[in-house]
Amino acid sequence: MKKNEDFYEEPWTGSCADCDGTGRVECDVCEGEGEYNSKVCMACNGDGGMECPDCGGSGEATYHMGQKI
């Protein structure tokens, strides 16, 4: 059996796993509806989506050993 030091994966950049490369995610407050309690959602300004927090809206993220860095 190999030791953990024997396995090394280079960091790589690819499509963000959280937003599937779109750069946007569904609003957590209104669940993508744009309204919350029959009023315009203040978290997303009624858009229903927000900038992806993992990639900052770029649609790409850098990963190492399966984890976003």
Wavefront OBJ file of the C-alpha trace (Angstrom):
o trace
v 0.000 0.000 0.000
v 1.301 3.430 -0.943
v 1.921 6.158 1.574
v -0.001 9.422 1.319
v 3.220 11.223 0.345
v 3.413 9.065 -2.800
v 0.219 10.577 -4.193
v 0.265 14.165 -5.351
v -2.231 15.934 -7.570
v -1.380 19.217 -9.218
v -3.872 22.035 -8.620
v -6.134 22.567 -11.625
v -8.645 25.188 -12.693
v -11.961 24.208 -14.209
v -15.661 24.837 -14.240
v -16.952 25.769 -10.774
v -18.750 22.828 -9.169
v -21.097 25.038 -7.149
v -22.602 27.023 -10.058
v -21.769 24.610 -12.922
v -19.709 27.333 -14.585
v -22.487 29.926 -14.829
v -21.078 32.255 -12.161
v -24.501 32.507 -10.512
v -26.355 30.492 -7.894
v -29.968 30.465 -6.746
v -30.773 32.926 -3.964
v -30.889 31.128 -0.607
v -33.477 33.516 0.836
v -36.190 33.373 -1.838
v -35.061 30.051 -3.384
v -34.840 31.606 -6.844
v -38.339 33.085 -6.831
v -37.330 36.754 -6.523
v -39.984 37.301 -3.860
v -40.000 36.572 -0.143
v -43.165 36.962 1.959
v -44.937 38.510 -1.073
v -42.328 41.265 -1.334
v -39.285 41.735 -3.551
v -36.415 39.735 -2.074
v -33.864 42.152 -0.620
v -31.034 39.595 -0.773
v -31.114 39.298 -4.584
v -33.094 42.471 -5.449
v -35.813 40.333 -7.015
v -33.450 38.648 -9.466
v -33.687 35.183 -7.905
v -29.963 34.601 -8.312
v -26.719 35.765 -6.773
v -23.042 35.830 -7.657
v -21.505 32.453 -6.861
v -19.559 32.697 -3.595
v -17.136 29.922 -4.593
v -15.874 31.408 -7.860
v -16.795 35.064 -7.356
v -18.943 35.010 -10.486
v -16.163 33.950 -12.854
v -17.528 30.436 -13.432
v -14.101 28.910 -12.811
v -12.483 27.665 -9.634
v -9.140 26.132 -8.715
v -9.124 22.691 -7.127
v -6.538 20.532 -5.405
v -7.162 16.963 -4.273
v -10.883 17.420 -5.017
v -11.215 20.497 -2.799
v -11.638 24.122 -3.894
v -8.667 26.263 -2.998
l 1 2 3 4 5 6 7 8 9 10 11 12 13 14 15 16 17 18 19 20 21 22 23 24 25 26 27 28 29 30 31 32 33 34 35 36 37 38 39 40 41 42 43 44 45 46 47 48 49 50 51 52 53 54 55 56 57 58 59 60 61 62 63 64 65 66 67 68 69
